[in-house]
């Protein structure tokens, strides 16, 4: 049986997303537990607001870092002769 490249790419993408969701759930639990150390149980809305703010800040930092990394990679690739793609 021959495996088509699109099938393999789809399976890799699905597996990546699945593991990403598992990792996100683990981080969610960890951050919730850390916040619970500083806030008394039943803090309600304020605890949820603090959690949302912390998660938003972490998300912004991670996305900006990945964008900077992608930009640096593109700059490096453009300087390498074998990294340039022919014009279509």
VOBA-1610 file (N, C-alpha, C; in pm, whole numbers, padded with zeros to 5 digits, always signed):
BEGIN
Unk+00084-00117+00000Unk+00000+00000+00000Unk+00088+00124+00000Unk+00063+00213-00090Unk+00140+00336-00102Unk+00076+00445-00017Unk+00158+00517+00060Unk+00108+00627+00141Unk+00127+00755+00063Unk+00019+00826+00040Unk+00026+00951-00035Unk+00080+01061+00055Unk+00158+01154-00003Unk+00216+01262+00078Unk+00110+01347+00149Unk-00006+01368+00086Unk-00108+01450+00150Unk-00165+01377+00272Unk-00180+01246+00263Unk-00230+01168+00377Unk-00131+01176+00493Unk-00004+01157+00464Unk+00098+01161+00568Unk+00105+01300+00631Unk+00099+01403+00549Unk+00101+01540+00602Unk-00019+01568+00691Unk-00136+01517+00651Unk-00256+01534+00732Unk-00242+01463+00866Unk-00190+01342+00864Unk-00174+01267+00988Unk-00073+01335+01082Unk+00033+01389+01027Unk+00132+01460+01108Unk+00068+01585+01168Unk-00011+01657+01089Unk-00079+01775+01138Unk-00177+01742+01251Unk-00254+01636+01233Unk-00350+01596+01336Unk-00281+01553+01465Unk-00173+01477+01452Unk-00099+01434+01569Unk-00038+01554+01642Unk+00012+01650+01567Unk+00070+01770+01627Unk-00035+01848+01705Unk-00152+01865+01645Unk-00260+01936+01714Unk-00304+01861+01839Unk-00315+01729+01829Unk-00358+01649+01944Unk-00260+01663+02060Unk-00131+01653+02033Unk-00033+01667+02140Unk-00028+01811+02191Unk-00053+01906+02103Unk-00059+02046+02146Unk-00174+02070+02244Unk-00289+02008+02217Unk-00403+02021+02308Unk-00374+01955+02443Unk-00308+01842+02441Unk-00272+01775+02566Unk-00175+01862+02646Unk-00077+01920+02579Unk+00018+02008+02647Unk-00052+02132+02701Unk-00145+02187+02624Unk-00220+02305+02670Unk-00301+02273+02794Unk-00361+02155+02798Unk-00437+02115+02916Unk-00348+02100+03038Unk-00228+02046+03019Unk-00134+02031+03130Unk-00091+02168+03183Unk-00060+02260+03092Unk-00021+02394+03133Unk-00138+02466+03200Unk-00257+02444+03150Unk-00376+02504+03210Unk-00389+02461+03356Unk-00374+02333+03381Unk-00383+02280+03518Unk-00272+02338+03606Unk-00151+02342+03554Unk-00037+02395+03629Unk-00059+02541+03667Unk-00097+02622+03571Unk-00116+02765+03598Unk-00231+02787+03695Unk-00337+02709+03681Unk-00449+02718+03774Unk-00405+02685+03916Unk-00324+02581+03930Unk-00275+02543+04062Unk-00182+02649+04121Unk-00099+02710+04038Unk-00009+02816+04087Unk-00089+02936+04135Unk-00190+02974+04059Unk-00273+03088+04100Unk-00347+03054+04230Unk-00390+02929+04244Unk-00461+02888+04365Unk-00372+02899+04490Unk-00240+02893+04472Unk-00149+02909+04586Unk-00159+03050+04644Unk-00187+03148+04560Unk-00188+03288+04602Unk-00328+03342+04631Unk-00430+03277+04579Unk-00567+03321+04603Unk-00641+03214+04680Unk-00724+03256+04772Unk-00801+03159+04849Unk-00905+03093+04759Unk-00937+02968+04786Unk-01039+02900+04706Unk-01173+02974+04714Unk-01243+02975+04603Unk-01371+03043+04597Unk-01359+03192+04571Unk-01242+03236+04521Unk-01224+03378+04491Unk-01311+03421+04374Unk-01358+03326+04298Unk-01456+03354+04193Unk-01404+03435+04077Unk-01474+03544+04052Unk-01449+03625+03932Unk-01308+03682+03931Unk-01259+03726+04045Unk-01126+03787+04047Unk-01017+03686+04013Unk-01031+03566+04061Unk-00933+03462+04029Unk-00938+03429+03880Unk-01057+03423+03825Unk-01071+03394+03682Unk-01015+03509+03597Unk-01036+03633+03642Unk-00981+03748+03570Unk-00829+03744+03573Unk-00772+03718+03690Unk-00626+03709+03701Unk-00572+03598+03611Unk-00638+03485+03612Unk-00598+03372+03527Unk-00604+03413+03379Unk-00711+03478+03338Unk-00724+03520+03198Unk-00615+03619+03158Unk-00583+03711+03248Unk-00478+03810+03220Unk-00342+03741+03207Unk-00312+03650+03299Unk-00184+03578+03293Unk-00172+03497+03164Unk-00278+03425+03128Unk-00276+03344+03006Unk-00260+03433+02883Unk-00326+03547+02882Unk-00316+03639+02768Unk-00174+03692+02754Unk-00112+03728+02865Unk+00026+03777+02861Unk+00121+03668+02812Unk+00104+03547+02862Unk+00188+03435+02817Unk+00168+03411+02667Unk+00044+03413+02622Unk+00015+03391+02479Unk+00081+03498+02393Unk+00073+03624+02436Unk+00134+03733+02358Unk+00285+03715+02351Unk+00347+03683+02463Unk+00493+03663+02466Unk+00534+03548+02373Unk+00462+03437+02380Unk+00497+03321+02298Unk+00477+03351+02149Unk+00365+03413+02113Unk+00338+03442+01972Unk+00440+03542+01917Unk+00473+03644+01994Unk+00573+03741+01948Unk+00710+03677+01934Unk+00745+03590+02028Unk+00874+03521+02019Unk+00880+03432+01895Unk+00773+03361+01867Unk+00770+03276+01748Unk+00776+03360+01620Unk+00709+03475+01620Unk+00714+03563+01503Unk+00855+03616+01481Unk+00922+03655+01590Unk+01061+03702+01579Unk+01152+03590+01529Unk+01131+03470+01579Unk+01211+03356+01534Unk+01189+03329+01386Unk+01066+03335+01340Unk+01036+03313+01199Unk+01099+03422+01113Unk+01097+03546+01161Unk+01157+03656+01086Unk+01309+03638+01076Unk+01373+03597+01184Unk+01517+03575+01182Unk+01553+03459+01088Unk+01470+03355+01091Unk+01493+03241+01003Unk+01481+03283+00856Unk+01383+03365+00826Unk+01363+03412+00689Unk+01480+03500+00644Unk+01529+03584+00733Unk+01645+03668+00700Unk+01768+03582+00674Unk+01788+03481+00755Unk+01902+03391+00736Unk+01888+03315+00605Unk+01769+03266+00579Unk+01745+03191+00456Unk+01768+03277+00331Unk+01732+03405+00339Unk+01748+03493+00222Unk+01895+03523+00195Unk+01981+03509+00296Unk+02124+03535+00276Unk+02200+03413+00223Unk+02139+03296+00233Unk+02206+03176+00186Unk+02174+03151+00040Unk+02274+03120-00041Unk+02249+03101-00184Unk+02159+02980-00212Unk+02168+02876-00134Unk+02088+02757-00159Unk+01949+02767-00097Unk+01925+02873-00020Unk+01795+02892+00043Unk+01699+02972-00042Unk+01749+03031-00150Unk+01663+03113-00236Unk+01584+03025-00330Unk+01460+03061-00346Unk+01374+02985-00435Unk+01371+03056-00573Unk+01363+02980-00680Unk+01355+03044-00811Unk+01222+03118-00828Unk+01226+03225-00902Unk+01105+03302-00927Unk+01010+03222-01016Unk+00882+03229-00984Unk+00785+03152-01062Unk+00725+03238-01171
//
